[in-house]
Every structure is written in structure tokens, then in C-alpha cells.
């Protein structure tokens, strides 16, 4: 198991690979493999047989997983990709914050 620095629902920027610079939301996170699925990033074509859900079948485009080390969380306030820090709050769980400006992610 890998501890991921990003979570499902985070907005991230791709920092390596063929989709470098693209921004999107994390749809799935797989801690066991250390990979994440980001919307509109690493889109692959999949040839599918006809099913009840898709009676036509054919070629479907879907986002494939990329390694979590190739993405960085995006801070709305800084308008840049940033590193994640932890901030302890009394009587509450730790919260993830932007290392650059301190804004909660």
C-alpha cells in the first residue's frame, strides 16, 4: 500500500507524461497500486462488445490511471500546483493545507 498525497475529488495538475500541464479532478484513487484516474487525462480507446448497457458496442474513450507521483494538487488561491502540508487544529482532525499560502485544500 502506498500513502497518496492526493484524494478523490482533488483538483490536480499533471506534471509528467504525455498530458503534462493538463488540469482535472481525481475520479478514482487506488492506494494499493499508487495510481489515480484524472478526468480527461490519459484517455485511451477501448474496444467493447455489445452489452445490455451498451447494445451498440464499439470503441469507447475512457480515462486510464496514471501514477500519483505524476500529479500535484492545485491551489485555487495560488493558482499553481503546490505541495501539501498538514496543520493540526485542536479538537479536530489534521487538515491538509497549501505549503505556499496556507490555504486549506
C-alpha positions, -999 to 999 in steps of 0.1 A, spaced: 0 0 0 12 35 -9 2 66 11 -12 90 -15 -7 128 -13 -39 133 -32 -75 122 -27 -106 115 -47 -122 149 -57 -90 169 -55 -81 192 -85 -47 183 -97 -22 193 -124 -3 166 -144 35 173 -141 49 144 -161 40 123 -191 22 130 -224 -6 151 -207 18 174 -189 1 207 -179 -34 194 -180 -57 201 -150 -85 179 -139 -104 163 -110 -95 129 -95 -122 104 -102 -106 74 -85 -77 68 -62 -60 34 -59 -37 34 -29 -27 -3 -33 -11 4 -67 -3 41 -61 -23 53 -91 -51 78 -97 -76 83 -125 -79 120 -135 -108 132 -158 -97 139 -194 -61 128 -188 -45 97 -203 -76 89 -224 -74 55 -241 -97 38 -266 -113 6 -255 -130 -18 -279 -161 -32 -263 -185 -60 -272 -222 -52 -272 -238 -55 -237 -273 -47 -223 -259 -14 -210 -243 -6 -244 -262 -26 -271 -242 -10 -299 -207 -19 -286 -178 -2 -304 -149 20 -294 -153 38 -261 -128 65 -249 -121 64 -212 -96 79 -187 -69 54 -176 -49 55 -144 -16 73 -140 9 71 -112 2 95 -83 38 109 -85 29 124 -118 3 148 -104 4 177 -80 -26 192 -61 -38 226 -75 -43 255 -51 -71 279 -62 -57 308 -42 -21 305 -55 -34 294 -90 -4 270 -92 4 233 -84 16 231 -48 29 207 -22 7 195 7 13 202 43 -6 191 75 -20 216 100 -32 204 134 -63 220 149 -73 214 185 -103 191 189 -104 183 151 -85 160 127 -55 172 109 -63 192 78 -43 194 45 -30 229 36 -11 245 8 26 248 16 28 281 -3 -1 301 11 -15 280 40 -50 278 24 -69 246 32 -71 222 2 
